[in-house]
Amino acid sequence: MPRDFKSFVDNNKKVIDENKDKINEYQEIINKYKDMNQNDLMKSLFDEANKLKREGKLDGNTLSNLKQTISPFLNNEQKKMLDELLIAINNS
């Protein structure tokens, strides 16, 4: 654990440099979806979920893990929406 600000900054620069490819990948994903309306986002979400299910990359355990990971960062309304989405994805 860094004991001073310079070590903290140096460590963060190293982490960013080591993950540059992932950061760029995430930025591309953000750019792809940022201007979509809710209907288009939902269609894209379900299309991708169905594709991953066909490929065997998405199942109930994966959805449960996703929920456990994301839920602590959501308010009650967002958690309810997440639950509804995951149920709909699981049933699609």
Jmol script that loads the backbone (N, CA, C; Angstrom):
load data "model"
ATOM      1  N   MET A   1       0.844  -1.178   0.000  1.00  0.00           N
ATOM      2  CA  MET A   1       0.000   0.000   0.000  1.00  0.00           C
ATOM      3  C   MET A   1       0.888   1.240   0.000  1.00  0.00           C
ATOM      4  N   PRO A   2       0.607   2.188  -0.919  1.00  0.00           N
ATOM      5  CA  PRO A   2       1.438   3.386  -0.998  1.00  0.00           C
ATOM      6  C   PRO A   2       1.369   4.198   0.287  1.00  0.00           C
ATOM      7  N   ARG A   3       2.518   4.736   0.666  1.00  0.00           N
ATOM      8  CA  ARG A   3       2.567   5.519   1.897  1.00  0.00           C
ATOM      9  C   ARG A   3       2.583   7.013   1.610  1.00  0.00           C
ATOM     10  N   ASP A   4       2.754   7.380   0.347  1.00  0.00           N
ATOM     11  CA  ASP A   4       2.768   8.794   0.009  1.00  0.00           C
ATOM     12  C   ASP A   4       2.063   8.998  -1.325  1.00  0.00           C
ATOM     13  N   PHE A   5       1.770  10.241  -1.621  1.00  0.00           N
ATOM     14  CA  PHE A   5       1.008  10.552  -2.822  1.00  0.00           C
ATOM     15  C   PHE A   5       1.743  10.160  -4.094  1.00  0.00           C
ATOM     16  N   LYS A   6       3.038  10.384  -4.145  1.00  0.00           N
ATOM     17  CA  LYS A   6       3.815  10.038  -5.342  1.00  0.00           C
ATOM     18  C   LYS A   6       3.733   8.540  -5.619  1.00  0.00           C
ATOM     19  N   SER A   7       3.853   7.718  -4.592  1.00  0.00           N
ATOM     20  CA  SER A   7       3.737   6.266  -4.778  1.00  0.00           C
ATOM     21  C   SER A   7       2.344   5.900  -5.259  1.00  0.00           C
ATOM     22  N   PHE A   8       1.359   6.570  -4.697  1.00  0.00           N
ATOM     23  CA  PHE A   8      -0.025   6.325  -5.108  1.00  0.00           C
ATOM     24  C   PHE A   8      -0.204   6.628  -6.592  1.00  0.00           C
ATOM     25  N   VAL A   9       0.266   7.788  -7.030  1.00  0.00           N
ATOM     26  CA  VAL A   9       0.153   8.193  -8.432  1.00  0.00           C
ATOM     27  C   VAL A   9       0.927   7.232  -9.326  1.00  0.00           C
ATOM     28  N   ASP A  10       2.133   6.908  -8.953  1.00  0.00           N
ATOM     29  CA  ASP A  10       2.953   5.992  -9.746  1.00  0.00           C
ATOM     30  C   ASP A  10       2.278   4.632  -9.886  1.00  0.00           C
ATOM     31  N   ASN A  11       1.705   4.140  -8.809  1.00  0.00           N
ATOM     32  CA  ASN A  11       1.018   2.857  -8.837  1.00  0.00           C
ATOM     33  C   ASN A  11      -0.199   2.912  -9.765  1.00  0.00           C
ATOM     34  N   ASN A  12      -0.969   3.995  -9.695  1.00  0.00           N
ATOM     35  CA  ASN A  12      -2.148   4.124 -10.543  1.00  0.00           C
ATOM     36  C   ASN A  12      -1.769   4.251 -12.012  1.00  0.00           C
ATOM     37  N   LYS A  13      -0.705   4.967 -12.313  1.00  0.00           N
ATOM     38  CA  LYS A  13      -0.233   5.064 -13.699  1.00  0.00           C
ATOM     39  C   LYS A  13       0.145   3.680 -14.215  1.00  0.00           C
ATOM     40  N   LYS A  14       0.790   2.894 -13.373  1.00  0.00           N
ATOM     41  CA  LYS A  14       1.187   1.538 -13.756  1.00  0.00           C
ATOM     42  C   LYS A  14      -0.051   0.684 -14.038  1.00  0.00           C
ATOM     43  N   VAL A  15      -1.048   0.774 -13.183  1.00  0.00           N
ATOM     44  CA  VAL A  15      -2.286  -0.002 -13.369  1.00  0.00           C
ATOM     45  C   VAL A  15      -2.970   0.411 -14.674  1.00  0.00           C
ATOM     46  N   ILE A  16      -3.044   1.699 -14.931  1.00  0.00           N
ATOM     47  CA  ILE A  16      -3.663   2.190 -16.169  1.00  0.00           C
ATOM     48  C   ILE A  16      -2.883   1.696 -17.376  1.00  0.00           C
ATOM     49  N   ASP A  17      -1.567   1.814 -17.339  1.00  0.00           N
ATOM     50  CA  ASP A  17      -0.745   1.360 -18.464  1.00  0.00           C
ATOM     51  C   ASP A  17      -0.922  -0.143 -18.714  1.00  0.00           C
ATOM     52  N   GLU A  18      -0.992  -0.928 -17.651  1.00  0.00           N
ATOM     53  CA  GLU A  18      -1.135  -2.379 -17.793  1.00  0.00           C
ATOM     54  C   GLU A  18      -2.503  -2.774 -18.328  1.00  0.00           C
ATOM     55  N   ASN A  19      -3.481  -1.889 -18.188  1.00  0.00           N
ATOM     56  CA  ASN A  19      -4.845  -2.209 -18.592  1.00  0.00           C
ATOM     57  C   ASN A  19      -5.342  -1.339 -19.742  1.00  0.00           C
ATOM     58  N   LYS A  20      -4.428  -0.762 -20.485  1.00  0.00           N
ATOM     59  CA  LYS A  20      -4.772   0.150 -21.571  1.00  0.00           C
ATOM     60  C   LYS A  20      -5.711  -0.500 -22.588  1.00  0.00           C
ATOM     61  N   ASP A  21      -5.455  -1.757 -22.939  1.00  0.00           N
ATOM     62  CA  ASP A  21      -6.297  -2.443 -23.917  1.00  0.00           C
ATOM     63  C   ASP A  21      -7.729  -2.579 -23.410  1.00  0.00           C
ATOM     64  N   LYS A  22      -7.880  -2.953 -22.153  1.00  0.00           N
ATOM     65  CA  LYS A  22      -9.221  -3.102 -21.568  1.00  0.00           C
ATOM     66  C   LYS A  22      -9.930  -1.754 -21.494  1.00  0.00           C
ATOM     67  N   ILE A  23      -9.201  -0.722 -21.125  1.00  0.00           N
ATOM     68  CA  ILE A  23      -9.788   0.614 -21.043  1.00  0.00           C
ATOM     69  C   ILE A  23     -10.295   1.036 -22.413  1.00  0.00           C
ATOM     70  N   ASN A  24      -9.507   0.807 -23.446  1.00  0.00           N
ATOM     71  CA  ASN A  24      -9.928   1.148 -24.800  1.00  0.00           C
ATOM     72  C   ASN A  24     -11.135   0.322 -25.228  1.00  0.00           C
ATOM     73  N   GLU A  25     -11.150  -0.959 -24.865  1.00  0.00           N
ATOM     74  CA  GLU A  25     -12.276  -1.828 -25.188  1.00  0.00           C
ATOM     75  C   GLU A  25     -13.548  -1.322 -24.510  1.00  0.00           C
ATOM     76  N   TYR A  26     -13.453  -0.957 -23.247  1.00  0.00           N
ATOM     77  CA  TYR A  26     -14.614  -0.448 -22.516  1.00  0.00           C
ATOM     78  C   TYR A  26     -15.098   0.867 -23.124  1.00  0.00           C
ATOM     79  N   GLN A  27     -14.176   1.715 -23.534  1.00  0.00           N
ATOM     80  CA  GLN A  27     -14.559   2.988 -24.146  1.00  0.00           C
ATOM     81  C   GLN A  27     -15.301   2.759 -25.453  1.00  0.00           C
ATOM     82  N   GLU A  28     -14.872   1.775 -26.240  1.00  0.00           N
ATOM     83  CA  GLU A  28     -15.569   1.445 -27.482  1.00  0.00           C
ATOM     84  C   GLU A  28     -16.993   0.978 -27.190  1.00  0.00           C
ATOM     85  N   ILE A  29     -17.155   0.179 -26.151  1.00  0.00           N
ATOM     86  CA  ILE A  29     -18.486  -0.307 -25.774  1.00  0.00           C
ATOM     87  C   ILE A  29     -19.361   0.870 -25.333  1.00  0.00           C
ATOM     88  N   ILE A  30     -18.812   1.751 -24.526  1.00  0.00           N
ATOM     89  CA  ILE A  30     -19.562   2.930 -24.086  1.00  0.00           C
ATOM     90  C   ILE A  30     -19.995   3.752 -25.288  1.00  0.00           C
ATOM     91  N   ASN A  31     -19.093   3.978 -26.212  1.00  0.00           N
ATOM     92  CA  ASN A  31     -19.411   4.774 -27.391  1.00  0.00           C
ATOM     93  C   ASN A  31     -20.495   4.116 -28.238  1.00  0.00           C
ATOM     94  N   LYS A  32     -20.500   2.790 -28.291  1.00  0.00           N
ATOM     95  CA  LYS A  32     -21.493   2.065 -29.076  1.00  0.00           C
ATOM     96  C   LYS A  32     -22.899   2.288 -28.540  1.00  0.00           C
ATOM     97  N   TYR A  33     -23.046   2.356 -27.221  1.00  0.00           N
ATOM     98  CA  TYR A  33     -24.369   2.399 -26.606  1.00  0.00           C
ATOM     99  C   TYR A  33     -24.800   3.773 -26.100  1.00  0.00           C
ATOM    100  N   LYS A  34     -23.906   4.722 -26.024  1.00  0.00           N
ATOM    101  CA  LYS A  34     -24.200   5.973 -25.320  1.00  0.00           C
ATOM    102  C   LYS A  34     -25.338   6.798 -25.926  1.00  0.00           C
ATOM    103  N   ASP A  35     -25.575   6.697 -27.207  1.00  0.00           N
ATOM    104  CA  ASP A  35     -26.611   7.513 -27.834  1.00  0.00           C
ATOM    105  C   ASP A  35     -27.903   6.750 -28.107  1.00  0.00           C
ATOM    106  N   MET A  36     -27.983   5.497 -27.649  1.00  0.00           N
ATOM    107  CA  MET A  36     -29.189   4.698 -27.886  1.00  0.00           C
ATOM    108  C   MET A  36     -30.285   5.089 -26.914  1.00  0.00           C
ATOM    109  N   ASN A  37     -31.534   5.012 -27.402  1.00  0.00           N
ATOM    110  CA  ASN A  37     -32.656   5.216 -26.500  1.00  0.00           C
ATOM    111  C   ASN A  37     -32.919   3.916 -25.740  1.00  0.00           C
ATOM    112  N   GLN A  38     -33.828   3.959 -24.776  1.00  0.00           N
ATOM    113  CA  GLN A  38     -34.055   2.798 -23.911  1.00  0.00           C
ATOM    114  C   GLN A  38     -34.527   1.579 -24.701  1.00  0.00           C
ATOM    115  N   ASN A  39     -35.401   1.777 -25.672  1.00  0.00           N
ATOM    116  CA  ASN A  39     -35.890   0.639 -26.461  1.00  0.00           C
ATOM    117  C   ASN A  39     -34.763  -0.040 -27.228  1.00  0.00           C
ATOM    118  N   ASP A  40     -33.906   0.760 -27.844  1.00  0.00           N
ATOM    119  CA  ASP A  40     -32.776   0.196 -28.589  1.00  0.00           C
ATOM    120  C   ASP A  40     -31.796  -0.512 -27.651  1.00  0.00           C
ATOM    121  N   LEU A  41     -31.571   0.077 -26.478  1.00  0.00           N
ATOM    122  CA  LEU A  41     -30.687  -0.560 -25.500  1.00  0.00           C
ATOM    123  C   LEU A  41     -31.241  -1.907 -25.055  1.00  0.00           C
ATOM    124  N   MET A  42     -32.544  -1.959 -24.787  1.00  0.00           N
ATOM    125  CA  MET A  42     -33.162  -3.204 -24.339  1.00  0.00           C
ATOM    126  C   MET A  42     -33.086  -4.268 -25.432  1.00  0.00           C
ATOM    127  N   LYS A  43     -33.364  -3.874 -26.669  1.00  0.00           N
ATOM    128  CA  LYS A  43     -33.280  -4.824 -27.777  1.00  0.00           C
ATOM    129  C   LYS A  43     -31.864  -5.359 -27.908  1.00  0.00           C
ATOM    130  N   SER A  44     -30.890  -4.479 -27.836  1.00  0.00           N
ATOM    131  CA  SER A  44     -29.497  -4.885 -27.937  1.00  0.00           C
ATOM    132  C   SER A  44     -29.113  -5.810 -26.783  1.00  0.00           C
ATOM    133  N   LEU A  45     -29.571  -5.499 -25.581  1.00  0.00           N
ATOM    134  CA  LEU A  45     -29.297  -6.325 -24.406  1.00  0.00           C
ATOM    135  C   LEU A  45     -29.838  -7.738 -24.606  1.00  0.00           C
ATOM    136  N   PHE A  46     -31.097  -7.846 -25.021  1.00  0.00           N
ATOM    137  CA  PHE A  46     -31.696  -9.165 -25.198  1.00  0.00           C
ATOM    138  C   PHE A  46     -31.078  -9.917 -26.370  1.00  0.00           C
ATOM    139  N   ASP A  47     -30.730  -9.203 -27.436  1.00  0.00           N
ATOM    140  CA  ASP A  47     -30.044  -9.853 -28.561  1.00  0.00           C
ATOM    141  C   ASP A  47     -28.711 -10.444 -28.107  1.00  0.00           C
ATOM    142  N   GLU A  48     -27.950  -9.668 -27.350  1.00  0.00           N
ATOM    143  CA  GLU A  48     -26.643 -10.138 -26.870  1.00  0.00           C
ATOM    144  C   GLU A  48     -26.814 -11.285 -25.875  1.00  0.00           C
ATOM    145  N   ALA A  49     -27.797 -11.168 -24.982  1.00  0.00           N
ATOM    146  CA  ALA A  49     -28.037 -12.234 -24.001  1.00  0.00           C
ATOM    147  C   ALA A  49     -28.413 -13.533 -24.708  1.00  0.00           C
ATOM    148  N   ASN A  50     -29.275 -13.451 -25.707  1.00  0.00           N
ATOM    149  CA  ASN A  50     -29.674 -14.663 -26.439  1.00  0.00           C
ATOM    150  C   ASN A  50     -28.495 -15.268 -27.194  1.00  0.00           C
ATOM    151  N   LYS A  51     -27.645 -14.428 -27.755  1.00  0.00           N
ATOM    152  CA  LYS A  51     -26.443 -14.915 -28.445  1.00  0.00           C
ATOM    153  C   LYS A  51     -25.531 -15.663 -27.459  1.00  0.00           C
ATOM    154  N   LEU A  52     -25.297 -15.057 -26.290  1.00  0.00           N
ATOM    155  CA  LEU A  52     -24.444 -15.690 -25.291  1.00  0.00           C
ATOM    156  C   LEU A  52     -25.052 -16.993 -24.765  1.00  0.00           C
ATOM    157  N   LYS A  53     -26.364 -17.042 -24.632  1.00  0.00           N
ATOM    158  CA  LYS A  53     -27.024 -18.283 -24.194  1.00  0.00           C
ATOM    159  C   LYS A  53     -26.815 -19.394 -25.227  1.00  0.00           C
ATOM    160  N   ARG A  54     -26.974 -19.047 -26.505  1.00  0.00           N
ATOM    161  CA  ARG A  54     -26.763 -20.043 -27.564  1.00  0.00           C
ATOM    162  C   ARG A  54     -25.336 -20.568 -27.553  1.00  0.00           C
ATOM    163  N   GLU A  55     -24.391 -19.698 -27.222  1.00  0.00           N
ATOM    164  CA  GLU A  55     -22.975 -20.078 -27.184  1.00  0.00           C
ATOM    165  C   GLU A  55     -22.605 -20.771 -25.873  1.00  0.00           C
ATOM    166  N   GLY A  56     -23.553 -20.887 -24.957  1.00  0.00           N
ATOM    167  CA  GLY A  56     -23.287 -21.526 -23.671  1.00  0.00           C
ATOM    168  C   GLY A  56     -22.484 -20.654 -22.711  1.00  0.00           C
ATOM    169  N   LYS A  57     -22.482 -19.360 -22.935  1.00  0.00           N
ATOM    170  CA  LYS A  57     -21.698 -18.442 -22.112  1.00  0.00           C
ATOM    171  C   LYS A  57     -22.547 -17.674 -21.105  1.00  0.00           C
ATOM    172  N   LEU A  58     -23.850 -17.924 -21.096  1.00  0.00           N
ATOM    173  CA  LEU A  58     -24.734 -17.220 -20.178  1.00  0.00           C
ATOM    174  C   LEU A  58     -25.754 -18.201 -19.628  1.00  0.00           C
ATOM    175  N   ASP A  59     -25.792 -18.302 -18.308  1.00  0.00           N
ATOM    176  CA  ASP A  59     -26.746 -19.203 -17.658  1.00  0.00           C
ATOM    177  C   ASP A  59     -27.210 -18.578 -16.351  1.00  0.00           C
ATOM    178  N   GLY A  60     -28.030 -19.288 -15.620  1.00  0.00           N
ATOM    179  CA  GLY A  60     -28.567 -18.782 -14.362  1.00  0.00           C
ATOM    180  C   GLY A  60     -27.495 -18.418 -13.353  1.00  0.00           C
ATOM    181  N   ASN A  61     -26.437 -19.224 -13.279  1.00  0.00           N
ATOM    182  CA  ASN A  61     -25.345 -18.922 -12.336  1.00  0.00           C
ATOM    183  C   ASN A  61     -24.638 -17.622 -12.699  1.00  0.00           C
ATOM    184  N   THR A  62     -24.424 -17.412 -13.978  1.00  0.00           N
ATOM    185  CA  THR A  62     -23.776 -16.184 -14.436  1.00  0.00           C
ATOM    186  C   THR A  62     -24.635 -14.975 -14.091  1.00  0.00           C
ATOM    187  N   LEU A  63     -25.936 -15.101 -14.323  1.00  0.00           N
ATOM    188  CA  LEU A  63     -26.841 -14.001 -14.002  1.00  0.00           C
ATOM    189  C   LEU A  63     -26.888 -13.737 -12.502  1.00  0.00           C
ATOM    190  N   SER A  64     -26.867 -14.795 -11.714  1.00  0.00           N
ATOM    191  CA  SER A  64     -26.863 -14.649 -10.258  1.00  0.00           C
ATOM    192  C   SER A  64     -25.590 -13.948  -9.785  1.00  0.00           C
ATOM    193  N   ASN A  65     -24.462 -14.330 -10.353  1.00  0.00           N
ATOM    194  CA  ASN A  65     -23.188 -13.688 -10.006  1.00  0.00           C
ATOM    195  C   ASN A  65     -23.194 -12.214 -10.400  1.00  0.00           C
ATOM    196  N   LEU A  66     -23.761 -11.927 -11.566  1.00  0.00           N
ATOM    197  CA  LEU A  66     -23.867 -10.546 -12.019  1.00  0.00           C
ATOM    198  C   LEU A  66     -24.688  -9.735 -11.027  1.00  0.00           C
ATOM    199  N   LYS A  67     -25.808 -10.296 -10.600  1.00  0.00           N
ATOM    200  CA  LYS A  67     -26.664  -9.606  -9.645  1.00  0.00           C
ATOM    201  C   LYS A  67     -25.925  -9.338  -8.332  1.00  0.00           C
ATOM    202  N   GLN A  68     -25.215 -10.327  -7.828  1.00  0.00           N
ATOM    203  CA  GLN A  68     -24.476 -10.155  -6.577  1.00  0.00           C
ATOM    204  C   GLN A  68     -23.376  -9.103  -6.699  1.00  0.00           C
ATOM    205  N   THR A  69     -22.775  -9.021  -7.862  1.00  0.00           N
ATOM    206  CA  THR A  69     -21.699  -8.063  -8.085  1.00  0.00           C
ATOM    207  C   THR A  69     -22.221  -6.635  -8.191  1.00  0.00           C
ATOM    208  N   ILE A  70     -23.327  -6.476  -8.905  1.00  0.00           N
ATOM    209  CA  ILE A  70     -23.841  -5.139  -9.200  1.00  0.00           C
ATOM    210  C   ILE A  70     -24.709  -4.570  -8.084  1.00  0.00           C
ATOM    211  N   SER A  71     -25.485  -5.407  -7.433  1.00  0.00           N
ATOM    212  CA  SER A  71     -26.497  -4.946  -6.465  1.00  0.00           C
ATOM    213  C   SER A  71     -25.992  -3.974  -5.404  1.00  0.00           C
ATOM    214  N   PRO A  72     -24.815  -4.179  -4.830  1.00  0.00           N
ATOM    215  CA  PRO A  72     -24.380  -3.237  -3.789  1.00  0.00           C
ATOM    216  C   PRO A  72     -24.235  -1.785  -4.258  1.00  0.00           C
ATOM    217  N   PHE A  73     -24.151  -1.579  -5.555  1.00  0.00           N
ATOM    218  CA  PHE A  73     -23.959  -0.238  -6.103  1.00  0.00           C
ATOM    219  C   PHE A  73     -25.268   0.415  -6.533  1.00  0.00           C
ATOM    220  N   LEU A  74     -26.385  -0.279  -6.352  1.00  0.00           N
ATOM    221  CA  LEU A  74     -27.674   0.202  -6.840  1.00  0.00           C
ATOM    222  C   LEU A  74     -28.589   0.620  -5.704  1.00  0.00           C
ATOM    223  N   ASN A  75     -29.492   1.558  -6.014  1.00  0.00           N
ATOM    224  CA  ASN A  75     -30.524   1.899  -5.050  1.00  0.00           C
ATOM    225  C   ASN A  75     -31.678   0.898  -5.208  1.00  0.00           C
ATOM    226  N   ASN A  76     -32.695   0.987  -4.379  1.00  0.00           N
ATOM    227  CA  ASN A  76     -33.786   0.007  -4.389  1.00  0.00           C
ATOM    228  C   ASN A  76     -34.509  -0.047  -5.730  1.00  0.00           C
ATOM    229  N   GLU A  77     -34.747   1.098  -6.333  1.00  0.00           N
ATOM    230  CA  GLU A  77     -35.428   1.134  -7.632  1.00  0.00           C
ATOM    231  C   GLU A  77     -34.580   0.439  -8.707  1.00  0.00           C
ATOM    232  N   GLN A  78     -33.291   0.706  -8.701  1.00  0.00           N
ATOM    233  CA  GLN A  78     -32.390   0.083  -9.667  1.00  0.00           C
ATOM    234  C   GLN A  78     -32.296  -1.424  -9.436  1.00  0.00           C
ATOM    235  N   LYS A  79     -32.292  -1.843  -8.172  1.00  0.00           N
ATOM    236  CA  LYS A  79     -32.261  -3.280  -7.872  1.00  0.00           C
ATOM    237  C   LYS A  79     -33.509  -3.970  -8.396  1.00  0.00           C
ATOM    238  N   LYS A  80     -34.652  -3.324  -8.250  1.00  0.00           N
ATOM    239  CA  LYS A  80     -35.900  -3.891  -8.758  1.00  0.00           C
ATOM    240  C   LYS A  80     -35.835  -4.029 -10.283  1.00  0.00           C
ATOM    241  N   MET A  81     -35.335  -2.997 -10.945  1.00  0.00           N
ATOM    242  CA  MET A  81     -35.207  -3.044 -12.405  1.00  0.00           C
ATOM    243  C   MET A  81     -34.231  -4.147 -12.827  1.00  0.00           C
ATOM    244  N   LEU A  82     -33.119  -4.277 -12.102  1.00  0.00           N
ATOM    245  CA  LEU A  82     -32.151  -5.333 -12.398  1.00  0.00           C
ATOM    246  C   LEU A  82     -32.800  -6.703 -12.250  1.00  0.00           C
ATOM    247  N   ASP A  83     -33.552  -6.907 -11.170  1.00  0.00           N
ATOM    248  CA  ASP A  83     -34.247  -8.180 -10.964  1.00  0.00           C
ATOM    249  C   ASP A  83     -35.178  -8.489 -12.139  1.00  0.00           C
ATOM    250  N   GLU A  84     -35.938  -7.501 -12.558  1.00  0.00           N
ATOM    251  CA  GLU A  84     -36.867  -7.687 -13.677  1.00  0.00           C
ATOM    252  C   GLU A  84     -36.122  -8.026 -14.966  1.00  0.00           C
ATOM    253  N   LEU A  85     -35.029  -7.319 -15.208  1.00  0.00           N
ATOM    254  CA  LEU A  85     -34.221  -7.591 -16.404  1.00  0.00           C
ATOM    255  C   LEU A  85     -33.642  -9.007 -16.383  1.00  0.00           C
ATOM    256  N   LEU A  86     -33.105  -9.402 -15.244  1.00  0.00           N
ATOM    257  CA  LEU A  86     -32.490 -10.722 -15.155  1.00  0.00           C
ATOM    258  C   LEU A  86     -33.522 -11.840 -15.301  1.00  0.00           C
ATOM    259  N   ILE A  87     -34.696 -11.621 -14.753  1.00  0.00           N
ATOM    260  CA  ILE A  87     -35.777 -12.611 -14.937  1.00  0.00           C
ATOM    261  C   ILE A  87     -36.156 -12.698 -16.404  1.00  0.00           C
ATOM    262  N   ALA A  88     -36.304 -11.538 -17.055  1.00  0.00           N
ATOM    263  CA  ALA A  88     -36.664 -11.535 -18.473  1.00  0.00           C
ATOM    264  C   ALA A  88     -35.574 -12.171 -19.328  1.00  0.00           C
ATOM    265  N   ILE A  89     -34.320 -11.894 -19.026  1.00  0.00           N
ATOM    266  CA  ILE A  89     -33.217 -12.509 -19.774  1.00  0.00           C
ATOM    267  C   ILE A  89     -33.198 -14.014 -19.545  1.00  0.00           C
ATOM    268  N   ASN A  90     -33.375 -14.424 -18.321  1.00  0.00           N
ATOM    269  CA  ASN A  90     -33.362 -15.841 -17.996  1.00  0.00           C
ATOM    270  C   ASN A  90     -34.491 -16.587 -18.706  1.00  0.00           C
ATOM    271  N   ASN A  91     -35.638 -15.924 -18.879  1.00  0.00           N
ATOM    272  CA  ASN A  91     -36.801 -16.564 -19.506  1.00  0.00           C
ATOM    273  C   ASN A  91     -36.827 -16.415 -21.020  1.00  0.00           C
ATOM    274  N   SER A  92     -35.937 -15.604 -21.584  1.00  0.00           N
ATOM    275  CA  SER A  92     -35.971 -15.386 -23.037  1.00  0.00           C
ATOM    276  C   SER A  92     -35.309 -16.515 -23.790  1.00  0.00           C
TER     277      SER A  92
END
end "model"
wireframe off; spacefill off
backbone 0.3
color backbone group
